[in-house]
Amino acid sequence: MKSVTKKAALMLASVLSLGTATGSYAETRWEMPTPYGDGTHQTQVARGFAEEVSEKSGGKLTINVHSGGSLIKHPEIHRAVKTRQVQIGEVFIGRLGNINPIYKLDNIPFLATDFDSAEKLYQASKPALSKALAKENLILLYTSPWPAQDLYSNKAVNSLADLSGLKMRSYSPTTSRLADLMGTTPVNIPFSDVAQAFTTNAIDAMVTSPSTGVNSQSWDYISNFTTIHAWIPKNMVFANKKMFDRLDADTQQVILTAAANAEKNGWALGRKLAVEHTDTLADNGMTVTAPSAQLETELRAIGDTMIGEWLDEAGASGQAVFDNYKAL
């Protein structure tokens, strides 16, 4: 539990014991680490979910949201929920790509590039995603998307040749592979360090959402934004199944209903912010352009390569998900 302080560890141990000594589930508290700050829509959705659970359970279950990696850092959240250091957590799905190929799927470029397609991809992959989590004794509660991933750079990019040799931010196995195929060097940089990484020349470019740019005030350190709409990734919120099963049936249903509402809210916000945050970047002086025909052709060729690589890795089960998506 390297990312958890001694004080936090004692707090978590105390929390996990609540309700177990007497067999009562009254006043149970769950701790929910999230990677992103309070200004992001993902954390706002998480807080809305937690508030609904507390209200609708009549106070039997309180979920304490710890934003910005304040309790547990992003790379450790999945393991912390799995090992019951905390009961519930939120992660960017693609970060878990080395565990199971299904976690990579919505990070594949140019497979689902608009929200309608992304929702279909989610519906096609949700059973496999839930199954992968169940193998780790985890239960999927809800997902929430980011706006489409676009290209930030400090110069105009009309072709991949303009990116050659640059250092590109990566944040998952899939984005590292994308950086390689784009002719750049991948550098693993967490969201919280993006601004510093650009100002210290640790990175020269990144592919991420307009929301990330707005939340980190990217206009202070980068000039160009190209709307390549590469893919629409998701965060997911999941709970430890054993901890979930300890709750009474009514409280479990409260959680599931609140999760369904959070998912609906998250997807609606993702659609809304895709437009608003792109406008905000332009309003703050960034040059916002559509990709050239050459750049789009080159990037779609990379997408075809990565789709083929994913299908090879995922095997028959991945092919079934892919076929289901195409059928939708």
TORKOL-4160 file (C-alpha; in steps of 0.2 Angstrom, whole numbers, padded with zeros to 4 digits, m for minus):
328
<pt num="1" X="0000" Y="0000" Z="0000"/>
<pt num="2" X="0014" Y="0012" Z="m0005"/>
<pt num="3" X="0003" Y="0026" Z="m0010"/>
<pt num="4" X="m0007" Y="0026" Z="0006"/>
<pt num="5" X="m0001" Y="0036" Z="0021"/>
<pt num="6" X="0000" Y="0028" Z="0038"/>
<pt num="7" X="m0014" Y="0039" Z="0044"/>
<pt num="8" X="m0025" Y="0034" Z="0029"/>
<pt num="9" X="m0021" Y="0016" Z="0032"/>
<pt num="10" X="m0027" Y="0017" Z="0049"/>
<pt num="11" X="m0043" Y="0026" Z="0043"/>
<pt num="12" X="m0046" Y="0013" Z="0030"/>
<pt num="13" X="m0044" Y="m0001" Z="0042"/>
<pt num="14" X="m0056" Y="0007" Z="0054"/>
<pt num="15" X="m0069" Y="0010" Z="0040"/>
<pt num="16" X="m0068" Y="m0008" Z="0034"/>
<pt num="17" X="m0072" Y="m0014" Z="0051"/>
<pt num="18" X="m0088" Y="m0004" Z="0052"/>
<pt num="19" X="m0104" Y="m0014" Z="0052"/>
<pt num="20" X="m0095" Y="m0031" Z="0053"/>
<pt num="21" X="m0094" Y="m0033" Z="0072"/>
<pt num="22" X="m0113" Y="m0032" Z="0075"/>
<pt num="23" X="m0119" Y="m0038" Z="0058"/>
<pt num="24" X="m0127" Y="m0021" Z="0056"/>
<pt num="25" X="m0125" Y="m0011" Z="0040"/>
<pt num="26" X="m0131" Y="0006" Z="0048"/>
<pt num="27" X="m0119" Y="0020" Z="0046"/>
<pt num="28" X="m0107" Y="0011" Z="0035"/>
<pt num="29" X="m0094" Y="0021" Z="0026"/>
<pt num="30" X="m0085" Y="0018" Z="0010"/>
<pt num="31" X="m0070" Y="0027" Z="0004"/>
<pt num="32" X="m0069" Y="0031" Z="m0015"/>
<pt num="33" X="m0052" Y="0037" Z="m0022"/>
<pt num="34" X="m0053" Y="0046" Z="m0039"/>
<pt num="35" X="m0038" Y="0052" Z="m0049"/>
<pt num="36" X="m0045" Y="0068" Z="m0055"/>
<pt num="37" X="m0048" Y="0085" Z="m0047"/>
<pt num="38" X="m0064" Y="0093" Z="m0041"/>
<pt num="39" X="m0065" Y="0104" Z="m0057"/>
<pt num="40" X="m0067" Y="0089" Z="m0069"/>
<pt num="41" X="m0084" Y="0082" Z="m0074"/>
<pt num="42" X="m0079" Y="0065" Z="m0069"/>
<pt num="43" X="m0077" Y="0070" Z="m0051"/>
<pt num="44" X="m0093" Y="0080" Z="m0051"/>
<pt num="45" X="m0102" Y="0064" Z="m0057"/>
<pt num="46" X="m0094" Y="0054" Z="m0044"/>
<pt num="47" X="m0099" Y="0066" Z="m0030"/>
<pt num="48" X="m0117" Y="0066" Z="m0037"/>
<pt num="49" X="m0117" Y="0047" Z="m0036"/>
<pt num="50" X="m0111" Y="0047" Z="m0018"/>
<pt num="51" X="m0123" Y="0060" Z="m0013"/>
<pt num="52" X="m0138" Y="0050" Z="m0021"/>
<pt num="53" X="m0132" Y="0034" Z="m0012"/>
<pt num="54" X="m0131" Y="0043" Z="0005"/>
<pt num="55" X="m0148" Y="0051" Z="0003"/>
<pt num="56" X="m0158" Y="0036" Z="m0004"/>
<pt num="57" X="m0150" Y="0024" Z="0008"/>
<pt num="58" X="m0156" Y="0035" Z="0022"/>
<pt num="59" X="m0139" Y="0037" Z="0028"/>
<pt num="60" X="m0135" Y="0019" Z="0030"/>
<pt num="61" X="m0121" Y="0020" Z="0017"/>
<pt num="62" X="m0110" Y="0035" Z="0015"/>
<pt num="63" X="m0097" Y="0036" Z="0001"/>
<pt num="64" X="m0083" Y="0048" Z="0004"/>
<pt num="65" X="m0075" Y="0054" Z="m0012"/>
<pt num="66" X="m0056" Y="0058" Z="m0012"/>
<pt num="67" X="m0052" Y="0067" Z="m0027"/>
<pt num="68" X="m0036" Y="0071" Z="m0036"/>
<pt num="69" X="m0027" Y="0056" Z="m0030"/>
<pt num="70" X="m0027" Y="0063" Z="m0012"/>
<pt num="71" X="m0030" Y="0046" Z="m0004"/>
<pt num="72" X="m0023" Y="0034" Z="m0017"/>
<pt num="73" X="m0014" Y="0038" Z="m0033"/>
<pt num="74" X="m0021" Y="0033" Z="m0049"/>
<pt num="75" X="m0010" Y="0018" Z="m0053"/>
<pt num="76" X="m0014" Y="0010" Z="m0036"/>
<pt num="77" X="m0033" Y="0012" Z="m0036"/>
<pt num="78" X="m0037" Y="m0004" Z="m0045"/>
<pt num="79" X="m0026" Y="m0014" Z="m0034"/>
<pt num="80" X="m0033" Y="m0005" Z="m0018"/>
<pt num="81" X="m0051" Y="m0010" Z="m0022"/>
<pt num="82" X="m0046" Y="m0027" Z="m0027"/>
<pt num="83" X="m0037" Y="m0030" Z="m0010"/>
<pt num="84" X="m0051" Y="m0021" Z="0000"/>
<pt num="85" X="m0040" Y="m0007" Z="0006"/>
<pt num="86" X="m0055" Y="0003" Z="m0001"/>
<pt num="87" X="m0072" Y="m0002" Z="m0006"/>
<pt num="88" X="m0074" Y="0007" Z="m0022"/>
<pt num="89" X="m0064" Y="0017" Z="m0034"/>
<pt num="90" X="m0063" Y="0026" Z="m0051"/>
<pt num="91" X="m0050" Y="0023" Z="m0064"/>
<pt num="92" X="m0047" Y="0027" Z="m0083"/>
<pt num="93" X="m0051" Y="0010" Z="m0091"/>
<pt num="94" X="m0036" Y="0010" Z="m0103"/>
<pt num="95" X="m0023" Y="0011" Z="m0089"/>
<pt num="96" X="m0028" Y="m0007" Z="m0085"/>
<pt num="97" X="m0024" Y="m0013" Z="m0103"/>
<pt num="98" X="m0009" Y="m0024" Z="m0098"/>
<pt num="99" X="m0021" Y="m0034" Z="m0087"/>
<pt num="100" X="m0034" Y="m0039" Z="m0100"/>
<pt num="101" X="m0036" Y="m0033" Z="m0118"/>
<pt num="102" X="m0054" Y="m0028" Z="m0115"/>
<pt num="103" X="m0048" Y="m0014" Z="m0105"/>
<pt num="104" X="m0039" Y="m0007" Z="m0121"/>
<pt num="105" X="m0054" Y="m0007" Z="m0132"/>
<pt num="106" X="m0060" Y="0010" Z="m0131"/>
<pt num="107" X="m0043" Y="0017" Z="m0132"/>
<pt num="108" X="m0041" Y="0010" Z="m0150"/>
<pt num="109" X="m0039" Y="0025" Z="m0162"/>
<pt num="110" X="m0053" Y="0028" Z="m0175"/>
<pt num="111" X="m0063" Y="0013" Z="m0170"/>
<pt num="112" X="m0077" Y="0024" Z="m0162"/>
<pt num="113" X="m0074" Y="0042" Z="m0165"/>
<pt num="114" X="m0091" Y="0050" Z="m0160"/>
<pt num="115" X="m0102" Y="0048" Z="m0145"/>
<pt num="116" X="m0116" Y="0037" Z="m0154"/>
<pt num="117" X="m0102" Y="0025" Z="m0159"/>
<pt num="118" X="m0094" Y="0025" Z="m0142"/>
<pt num="119" X="m0110" Y="0021" Z="m0134"/>
<pt num="120" X="m0113" Y="0006" Z="m0146"/>
<pt num="121" X="m0095" Y="0000" Z="m0142"/>
<pt num="122" X="m0098" Y="0001" Z="m0124"/>
<pt num="123" X="m0114" Y="m0009" Z="m0125"/>
<pt num="124" X="m0105" Y="m0022" Z="m0136"/>
<pt num="125" X="m0091" Y="m0023" Z="m0124"/>
<pt num="126" X="m0100" Y="m0021" Z="m0107"/>
<pt num="127" X="m0103" Y="m0040" Z="m0104"/>
<pt num="128" X="m0084" Y="m0044" Z="m0107"/>
<pt num="129" X="m0079" Y="m0029" Z="m0097"/>
<pt num="130" X="m0090" Y="m0035" Z="m0082"/>
<pt num="131" X="m0083" Y="m0052" Z="m0084"/>
<pt num="132" X="m0065" Y="m0047" Z="m0083"/>
<pt num="133" X="m0069" Y="m0037" Z="m0067"/>
<pt num="134" X="m0078" Y="m0052" Z="m0060"/>
<pt num="135" X="m0063" Y="m0062" Z="m0061"/>
<pt num="136" X="m0054" Y="m0050" Z="m0049"/>
<pt num="137" X="m0069" Y="m0050" Z="m0037"/>
<pt num="138" X="m0075" Y="m0033" Z="m0043"/>
<pt num="139" X="m0092" Y="m0027" Z="m0049"/>
<pt num="140" X="m0094" Y="m0013" Z="m0062"/>
<pt num="141" X="m0105" Y="0001" Z="m0057"/>
<pt num="142" X="m0104" Y="0014" Z="m0070"/>
<pt num="143" X="m0094" Y="0022" Z="m0084"/>
<pt num="144" X="m0092" Y="0040" Z="m0089"/>
<pt num="145" X="m0084" Y="0046" Z="m0105"/>
<pt num="146" X="m0071" Y="0059" Z="m0109"/>
<pt num="147" X="m0074" Y="0070" Z="m0125"/>
<pt num="148" X="m0065" Y="0064" Z="m0140"/>
<pt num="149" X="m0046" Y="0063" Z="m0139"/>
<pt num="150" X="m0038" Y="0077" Z="m0150"/>
<pt num="151" X="m0020" Y="0083" Z="m0154"/>
<pt num="152" X="m0011" Y="0097" Z="m0144"/>
<pt num="153" X="0006" Y="0103" Z="m0151"/>
<pt num="154" X="0016" Y="0119" Z="m0151"/>
<pt num="155" X="0016" Y="0120" Z="m0170"/>
<pt num="156" X="0004" Y="0117" Z="m0184"/>
<pt num="157" X="0003" Y="0098" Z="m0189"/>
<pt num="158" X="m0002" Y="0094" Z="m0206"/>
<pt num="159" X="0006" Y="0077" Z="m0207"/>
<pt num="160" X="0014" Y="0064" Z="m0196"/>
<pt num="161" X="0031" Y="0071" Z="m0203"/>
<pt num="162" X="0028" Y="0087" Z="m0192"/>
<pt num="163" X="0028" Y="0076" Z="m0177"/>
<pt num="164" X="0043" Y="0066" Z="m0180"/>
<pt num="165" X="0055" Y="0065" Z="m0166"/>
<pt num="166" X="0044" Y="0074" Z="m0153"/>
<pt num="167" X="0040" Y="0068" Z="m0136"/>
<pt num="168" X="0022" Y="0063" Z="m0134"/>
<pt num="169" X="0013" Y="0061" Z="m0118"/>
<pt num="170" X="0006" Y="0044" Z="m0114"/>
<pt num="171" X="m0005" Y="0038" Z="m0100"/>
<pt num="172" X="m0009" Y="0020" Z="m0105"/>
<pt num="173" X="m0002" Y="0005" Z="m0115"/>
<pt num="174" X="m0012" Y="0010" Z="m0130"/>
<pt num="175" X="m0007" Y="0028" Z="m0130"/>
<pt num="176" X="0011" Y="0023" Z="m0129"/>
<pt num="177" X="0009" Y="0012" Z="m0144"/>
<pt num="178" X="0000" Y="0026" Z="m0153"/>
<pt num="179" X="0015" Y="0037" Z="m0149"/>
<pt num="180" X="0027" Y="0025" Z="m0157"/>
<pt num="181" X="0017" Y="0023" Z="m0173"/>
<pt num="182" X="0015" Y="0042" Z="m0174"/>
<pt num="183" X="0034" Y="0043" Z="m0175"/>
<pt num="184" X="0036" Y="0051" Z="m0157"/>
<pt num="185" X="0043" Y="0046" Z="m0141"/>
<pt num="186" X="0030" Y="0041" Z="m0128"/>
<pt num="187" X="0033" Y="0049" Z="m0110"/>
<pt num="188" X="0021" Y="0043" Z="m0096"/>
<pt num="189" X="0014" Y="0059" Z="m0088"/>
<pt num="190" X="m0001" Y="0059" Z="m0076"/>
<pt num="191" X="m0014" Y="0072" Z="m0079"/>
<pt num="192" X="m0008" Y="0082" Z="m0064"/>
<pt num="193" X="0009" Y="0085" Z="m0071"/>
<pt num="194" X="0004" Y="0090" Z="m0089"/>
<pt num="195" X="0007" Y="0108" Z="m0087"/>
<pt num="196" X="0024" Y="0106" Z="m0079"/>
<pt num="197" X="0029" Y="0093" Z="m0092"/>
<pt num="198" X="0026" Y="0105" Z="m0106"/>
<pt num="199" X="0035" Y="0120" Z="m0098"/>
<pt num="200" X="0050" Y="0110" Z="m0094"/>
<pt num="201" X="0050" Y="0102" Z="m0111"/>
<pt num="202" X="0048" Y="0084" Z="m0105"/>
<pt num="203" X="0034" Y="0083" Z="m0118"/>
<pt num="204" X="0031" Y="0092" Z="m0134"/>
<pt num="205" X="0013" Y="0085" Z="m0139"/>
<pt num="206" X="m0001" Y="0075" Z="m0132"/>
<pt num="207" X="m0017" Y="0067" Z="m0138"/>
<pt num="208" X="m0031" Y="0070" Z="m0125"/>
<pt num="209" X="m0048" Y="0078" Z="m0123"/>
<pt num="210" X="m0052" Y="0096" Z="m0124"/>
<pt num="211" X="m0058" Y="0094" Z="m0106"/>
<pt num="212" X="m0040" Y="0090" Z="m0100"/>
<pt num="213" X="m0034" Y="0105" Z="m0109"/>
<pt num="214" X="m0047" Y="0116" Z="m0101"/>
<pt num="215" X="m0044" Y="0109" Z="m0083"/>
<pt num="216" X="m0025" Y="0112" Z="m0085"/>
<pt num="217" X="m0027" Y="0129" Z="m0094"/>
<pt num="218" X="m0017" Y="0122" Z="m0109"/>
<pt num="219" X="m0017" Y="0139" Z="m0117"/>
<pt num="220" X="m0003" Y="0144" Z="m0105"/>
<pt num="221" X="0009" Y="0132" Z="m0112"/>
<pt num="222" X="0004" Y="0126" Z="m0129"/>
<pt num="223" X="m0003" Y="0134" Z="m0144"/>
<pt num="224" X="m0011" Y="0122" Z="m0157"/>
<pt num="225" X="m0026" Y="0110" Z="m0155"/>
<pt num="226" X="m0031" Y="0099" Z="m0170"/>
<pt num="227" X="m0048" Y="0090" Z="m0169"/>
<pt num="228" X="m0043" Y="0073" Z="m0174"/>
<pt num="229" X="m0056" Y="0065" Z="m0163"/>
<pt num="230" X="m0046" Y="0049" Z="m0162"/>
<pt num="231" X="m0057" Y="0040" Z="m0149"/>
<pt num="232" X="m0068" Y="0042" Z="m0134"/>
<pt num="233" X="m0061" Y="0034" Z="m0119"/>
<pt num="234" X="m0070" Y="0031" Z="m0102"/>
<pt num="235" X="m0068" Y="0030" Z="m0084"/>
<pt num="236" X="m0076" Y="0016" Z="m0074"/>
<pt num="237" X="m0081" Y="0015" Z="m0056"/>
<pt num="238" X="m0081" Y="m0002" Z="m0048"/>
<pt num="239" X="m0083" Y="m0009" Z="m0031"/>
<pt num="240" X="m0076" Y="m0024" Z="m0022"/>
<pt num="241" X="m0089" Y="m0038" Z="m0024"/>
<pt num="242" X="m0086" Y="m0045" Z="m0006"/>
<pt num="243" X="m0089" Y="m0028" Z="0001"/>
<pt num="244" X="m0105" Y="m0025" Z="m0010"/>
<pt num="245" X="m0112" Y="m0042" Z="m0005"/>
<pt num="246" X="m0110" Y="m0037" Z="0014"/>
<pt num="247" X="m0123" Y="m0024" Z="0011"/>
<pt num="248" X="m0142" Y="m0027" Z="0013"/>
<pt num="249" X="m0152" Y="m0029" Z="m0003"/>
<pt num="250" X="m0160" Y="m0012" Z="m0002"/>
<pt num="251" X="m0144" Y="m0003" Z="0000"/>
<pt num="252" X="m0137" Y="m0014" Z="m0015"/>
<pt num="253" X="m0151" Y="m0008" Z="m0025"/>
<pt num="254" X="m0148" Y="0010" Z="m0020"/>
<pt num="255" X="m0130" Y="0009" Z="m0026"/>
<pt num="256" X="m0136" Y="0001" Z="m0043"/>
<pt num="257" X="m0149" Y="0014" Z="m0046"/>
<pt num="258" X="m0137" Y="0028" Z="m0042"/>
<pt num="259" X="m0124" Y="0021" Z="m0053"/>
<pt num="260" X="m0136" Y="0020" Z="m0068"/>
<pt num="261" X="m0141" Y="0038" Z="m0065"/>
<pt num="262" X="m0122" Y="0043" Z="m0064"/>
<pt num="263" X="m0119" Y="0034" Z="m0080"/>
<pt num="264" X="m0133" Y="0043" Z="m0089"/>
<pt num="265" X="m0127" Y="0060" Z="m0082"/>
<pt num="266" X="m0108" Y="0056" Z="m0086"/>
<pt num="267" X="m0112" Y="0052" Z="m0104"/>
<pt num="268" X="m0123" Y="0068" Z="m0106"/>
<pt num="269" X="m0109" Y="0078" Z="m0099"/>
<pt num="270" X="m0096" Y="0071" Z="m0110"/>
<pt num="271" X="m0106" Y="0076" Z="m0125"/>
<pt num="272" X="m0110" Y="0093" Z="m0119"/>
<pt num="273" X="m0092" Y="0097" Z="m0114"/>
<pt num="274" X="m0084" Y="0091" Z="m0130"/>
<pt num="275" X="m0092" Y="0106" Z="m0138"/>
<pt num="276" X="m0090" Y="0119" Z="m0124"/>
<pt num="277" X="m0072" Y="0115" Z="m0119"/>
<pt num="278" X="m0066" Y="0115" Z="m0138"/>
<pt num="279" X="m0074" Y="0133" Z="m0138"/>
<pt num="280" X="m0065" Y="0137" Z="m0122"/>
<pt num="281" X="m0048" Y="0133" Z="m0129"/>
<pt num="282" X="m0052" Y="0144" Z="m0144"/>
<pt num="283" X="m0058" Y="0158" Z="m0133"/>
<pt num="284" X="m0042" Y="0158" Z="m0124"/>
<pt num="285" X="m0031" Y="0160" Z="m0139"/>
<pt num="286" X="m0027" Y="0142" Z="m0145"/>
<pt num="287" X="m0027" Y="0139" Z="m0163"/>
<pt num="288" X="m0041" Y="0126" Z="m0166"/>
<pt num="289" X="m0041" Y="0117" Z="m0183"/>
<pt num="290" X="m0048" Y="0102" Z="m0191"/>
<pt num="291" X="m0035" Y="0089" Z="m0197"/>
<pt num="292" X="m0028" Y="0090" Z="m0215"/>
<pt num="293" X="m0034" Y="0076" Z="m0227"/>
<pt num="294" X="m0016" Y="0069" Z="m0227"/>
<pt num="295" X="m0015" Y="0069" Z="m0208"/>
<pt num="296" X="m0032" Y="0061" Z="m0206"/>
<pt num="297" X="m0027" Y="0047" Z="m0219"/>
<pt num="298" X="m0011" Y="0044" Z="m0210"/>
<pt num="299" X="m0020" Y="0043" Z="m0193"/>
<pt num="300" X="m0033" Y="0031" Z="m0199"/>
<pt num="301" X="m0020" Y="0019" Z="m0206"/>
<pt num="302" X="m0013" Y="0019" Z="m0188"/>
<pt num="303" X="m0030" Y="0015" Z="m0182"/>
<pt num="304" X="m0032" Y="0000" Z="m0194"/>
<pt num="305" X="m0015" Y="m0006" Z="m0188"/>
<pt num="306" X="m0020" Y="m0005" Z="m0169"/>
<pt num="307" X="m0037" Y="m0013" Z="m0172"/>
<pt num="308" X="m0028" Y="m0028" Z="m0180"/>
<pt num="309" X="m0016" Y="m0029" Z="m0166"/>
<pt num="310" X="m0030" Y="m0028" Z="m0153"/>
<pt num="311" X="m0039" Y="m0042" Z="m0162"/>
<pt num="312" X="m0024" Y="m0053" Z="m0163"/>
<pt num="313" X="m0021" Y="m0050" Z="m0144"/>
<pt num="314" X="m0039" Y="m0052" Z="m0139"/>
<pt num="315" X="m0042" Y="m0068" Z="m0148"/>
<pt num="316" X="m0059" Y="m0076" Z="m0151"/>
<pt num="317" X="m0068" Y="m0067" Z="m0137"/>
<pt num="318" X="m0061" Y="m0050" Z="m0144"/>
<pt num="319" X="m0067" Y="m0054" Z="m0161"/>
<pt num="320" X="m0085" Y="m0058" Z="m0154"/>
<pt num="321" X="m0085" Y="m0041" Z="m0146"/>
<pt num="322" X="m0079" Y="m0033" Z="m0162"/>
<pt num="323" X="m0092" Y="m0042" Z="m0172"/>
<pt num="324" X="m0106" Y="m0037" Z="m0160"/>
<pt num="325" X="m0100" Y="m0019" Z="m0161"/>
<pt num="326" X="m0100" Y="m0019" Z="m0180"/>
<pt num="327" X="m0118" Y="m0027" Z="m0180"/>
<pt num="328" X="m0124" Y="m0013" Z="m0169"/>
